Amino acid sequence: MSIATIPRVVGQNSQAYHQLRRLVLLQKIPPGQRLREVDWADRLGVNRSALREAFARLEAEGLVEQGPRAGYRVPQLDGHDIADALEVRTLLETGAVERICHKGLNSPAHLQRLTDSCDHLEHMVAEGYVLGAIEADRRFHEGLVRACRNRRLQLIYSRAPLPLVVPEILDHDAWASATREILVEHRQVLAAMLDNEPHLAVRLLAEHLAAHALPPFCEP
């Protein structure tokens, strides 16, 4: 591969990932439907290698799964699947919060990335950038796990394909209000950690996850 082709390849990878992710989140792909490589590569205007990488990234996020035959599909989740996934996610993230506080890893400098993710979420809401807000939310929760400095916990969290609850689709004003509520809860969890109140931080985080497994979405 020549250097000149690298940006185009990276662009196709990103294009395939973001377009597919948006379609899944907006419930435009029926659960259980097989995602045929040849069809989707043509539909998205990308090569099949870029599409496979996009599928792998989405699988890691729990947004697609490998079917019984070759290929991927959007998973069909029932209430038990969602409850199990939420329980796993809550155990891992609250465990990370406890470790951060108990190991003295809750200094403002060490948790600066969490502060930055809150600021970024605030900016995304102000700009009305829905996908950016969802990414900022994801970064906050992944940042909690990274900040605990337990590589095994991070590995489990990164490899566990935790299904996400399909978001509620709202109009823009309702979306902005709901997402600002998420931002407030993020800042409350962070403040409790900075104040070295692990029990409060764990309770706030568990309540937050139970209420908002995934931020709401709105049509453009």
N, C-alpha and C positions, 0 to 999 in steps of 0.2 A: 504494500500500500504506500503510495507517495504521500508526502506531507500535505500536498495540495488537496488530497481527498479526505483528510481527517475531519475538517470542519463539517463537510457535507454528511459524513457518516454520523458524527455526533449529533448533528441537527436532525437527522432522520430518527435516531434513537429517541431523542427528546420529544420530537413530534409525535411519534407513535405512542409513547408512554402517556403524554399529557392528553392527547385526543381520546385514547381509550379510557383513561381514568375518568375524564369528564363524562363520557357516555355512560360508564358504569354508575357513577355517582348520580347522574340525572335519570337513572333507571330507563335508559334508552335501549338497553340490551336485555332481553328476557332471561331470567334465571334458568339455568339448565341448557340453554342454547349453545350448541357447539360453535366455537370460534375458529372457523377454518382459516388456516394461514394464507392460502392463496387468495381467498375472498377479501380478507381484511388488509392484506398488504396492498391489494389493488385499490380498495376503498380509501385507505389512508394515504396512498401515494408514497409508500416506503418499501424498502426491500425486506425480504423475509428474515434476514438476520436482525435487523432493527426491531422487527415485530416480535421476534422470539425474546429479545432482551427486554422489551416492554412487558411481555407476558410474565417473564421471570420477576420483574420488579413488582408488578401488580399481585403476583402470587404471594410474594413476601409480605405484602400489605393485607392479604386476605381478601382481595377484591376479585380474584379469579382463582380457579383451582384446576388441576389436571383431571380430565374426565377418565372414565373407565377404558376408553379407547384413546388413541393418540389425539393430542390437542387439549385446548383449555375451554372452560366454560365459566359463566358467572354462577357462584354457588347458590343453592337454594337453602336458605337458613330458616329453621323454625325457632320457636321461643327458647327451646332448650339449648340450641347452638349459640344463640346470642347470650343467654345467661351464663353458659360455660365460658365463653370468650371473655365476657366482662369480668367474671370472677378471676380468671387467670391474669388479665391485664391489671386488675386492682391489686392482686397479691404482689405482682412484680413491682408495680410503681410505688405502692405504699411501703414495700420493703426497701426500695431504693431511698425513699424519703427518710425512713427511720435510720438507715445506715449513714446518710449524709449528716444528720443531726448528731448521732451518737459518736461518729468518728471525727467530729469537728470540721466537717467539710462544708459548713454552711456560712462561710465568710462571704461578704459582698463580692469580693474579687473572684472567688471560685464559682459563684452562682451568677456571674455577670451575663453569661449566655442566656440564662433564663429571663433575666431582666430585659435583655435585648429582644428576646422572642416576644415578650409582652408588648414592648414598644412597637415591634414590627406588626403584631396583630392589630394594635390600635391604628396604625397607619393604613393597613389593608382595609379595615372597616371604614375609615374616613374616606378612602378612595373608592370604596365599593367594589373591591377586587375579591370576588368570592373564592376562587381557587387559591389565591394568595393567603386568604384568611385560614383556609383549611390547612395549608402547608405550615403556616405559623403555629397553628394549634398542635400539629403533629410534632413540630420541632420542640415545643415546650415539653411535651410528654417524653419524647426521646431524650431530651436534655436532662430531665430528672434522672433517668436511668444512667446516662453517661456520667453525671456528676457524682454518683455514688462510688465510682472507681472500683467496681467489682466486675472483673472481666467476664466471669462465668454468668453473672446475672445479665450483663449486657448481651452476651452471646445468645442466651436463651430468649431474651426479649427480641433480638433482631431476627432470630430464625423461626420464632413461633409465628405462623401465619394466623394472626388473630383477626377473625372476621369483624368487619365494621358494620354497625347498624346502618341501614340505608337512611340517609338524612331526610328530614322533613323539608319539603320544598315550599318556601314562603315567598311572599312579595318582598320587594327590596327593603321597605321600612321595617317590616317584621323581622326580616333577616338581620338587619343592622342592630335592632334592639336585642335580639337573642344572642348575637355574637358579642355584643358589648357585655352582656351578662357573663358569658364565658370568660371574657377578658378580666372582669372584676374577680371572678373565682380564681383564675390563674394568679393574679396579684395577691389574693388573700392567702393562697397556699404558699407562695414565695415569701410573703411577709412573716408567716408563722415559722417557716424554716429559718429565716434570718434572725428571728427573735428566739431561736432555739426552743421552740415549743413543738416537739415531734408529735405528740398526741393530737394536738389541734390540727397540725398540718395533715396528718394521716386522715383524720375525720373529714376535713374539708375536701381533700383529694378524693376520698371514697364517695362522698356525696356528689362531687362534681362529675365523676365518671358515671355514676348511676343516672344522673340527669342528662348528661351530654356525651354519649358514647361516640358521637361524631357531630361536628358543628352542623347547623342547618344550611340549606342551599337555597339559592334563588335563581330563577331563570334570568338571563341577561335581557 
